[in-house]
Amino acid sequence: MSDQAASLLDYYRKNHFNPVPIDLATPEALASHAAKRRNLYSGHLGIPLGLLSGQKVLEFGCNSGENAVVLALCGAELTLVEPNEQVHQRLRDVFEVFGLTGRLAEVSSLGIDDFPEDGKFNLVLAEGFLFTLPNKAELAAKICRLLAPGGIGVISFNCRFGGLIELHKRLALYRACELSGAGFRSEESLAIAQELFGEAFGRIKASRPFAAWWKDLLVNPFYADRYLWSYGELLPVIESAGAEFLSTSPRWFAEEAMRWYKDVPAPGGRNAAVLEQWRGRLGSMLTGKPARPGFEADGAAGPEVVAGLEELALAISDYTDGVRGLEAVALRGPLAEWLAAARDENLAGLAACLKAVHEALPLEDAGAFRAAVKAGGLADLWGSAYHYLSFSRGDGLL
Ligand SMILES: C[S@@+](CC[C@H](N)C(=O)[O-])C[C@H]1O[C@@H](n2cnc3c(N)ncnc32)[C@H](O)[C@@H]1O
């Protein structure tokens, strides 16, 4: 398997794999998939699914269309943009099977870069790839420009902070492969990953098989520092493109929902509130779990902790890219102190696990290293690697 892919699209094309193989073959499978998507779209991201009938929806990078089917079932009129033509036949078949072909306004083979800006849409989605493109910020702004007044945009991204655990899984696999003389992207690596993480993966509600997760995350060349994103980077982009924060998944910023409806934030106030609040959620983003009542303050971090996390993410990314040596990877300074002081049990558990992984890194024996990683409990921690952000364009009424 080559790791020379110039883009994520290349990676999928060369490896002939469907990164998100979603089963819709039985009514139960469709119902289960639709329930997850409704929860995401409506429950987390604030998209009014009951009002989508006849609305223009644009989805970039829709893969074989299984998510778009759920929007089509709500009556949306879909423009689907998917440059990987290998999946177009399945996409058309999926729509045909559900009698939804009439809801397809267009299926385009263009990439998001080349898609024309002459139309406006009520909902624009770019899920699972935008962060891998070199001009990701410009493309996020393009999504804002494609929104009709009152329209909603959705972007997903690999979070630099929420992905700390995934980065450590990648780190542990890379080191285990190095010690065993196995190629990082070889079949042997898949077997090592199975040994380290397979059982725990089987315990979560994953939609895809272990091998797809391994290929799309643990060894994916596009899971590297330059492809990670954060709210601190994204919100200013959305703001300068004239859109306003609506929601996220997980729903990190839900305070406003608990306020009196007449207590309306000033224009731009939602973006500003999130930029101010996100460091207060850092512990939960890292662990992927809410803090224990009374220990919420443990998860709030100062800028020096954030800087330590950024440094560590870059070091792991460089090491697993073969750019820097293992000595670059260290848990130290204000970040190590902050983690060591955690009293919230989830954050303290994460701190202990990361310490165990870092202490194991210098081991020279492959078996001893794998045993230490397994004993540290990394496999059962998940964090919040993957986030969604929804935003809306002013409705132009005032
Ligand atoms: C990880 S898959 C995600 C599929 C689906 N959106 C989801 O989230 O389940 C990423 C998709 O983005 C597509 N993609 C990659 N580069 C793209 C680009 N420049 N413009 C539009 N789509 C792209 C890939 O072909 C692939 O189908």
The ligand as an ORCA input file, in Angstrom:
! r2SCAN-3c Opt
* xyz 0 1
  C     -13.990     10.120      4.820
  S     -15.014     10.270      3.411
  C     -16.461     10.918      4.168
  C     -17.709     10.509      3.492
  C     -18.975     11.115      4.087
  N     -19.045     12.554      3.844
  C     -19.017     10.869      5.584
  O     -18.676     11.751      6.348
  O     -19.375      9.758      5.972
  C     -14.377     11.692      2.570
  C     -15.027     11.916      1.222
  O     -14.605     13.183      0.726
  C     -14.296     13.041     -0.657
  N     -13.351     14.107     -1.033
  C     -12.012     14.111     -0.905
  N     -11.490     15.249     -1.416
  C     -12.546     15.994     -1.843
  C     -12.659     17.271     -2.471
  N     -11.588     18.001     -2.744
  N     -13.897     17.744     -2.775
  C     -15.010     16.993     -2.489
  N     -14.935     15.765     -1.929
  C     -13.733     15.273     -1.610
  C     -13.707     11.645     -0.735
  O     -13.723     11.144     -2.058
  C     -14.612     10.880      0.197
  O     -15.757     10.396     -0.445
*
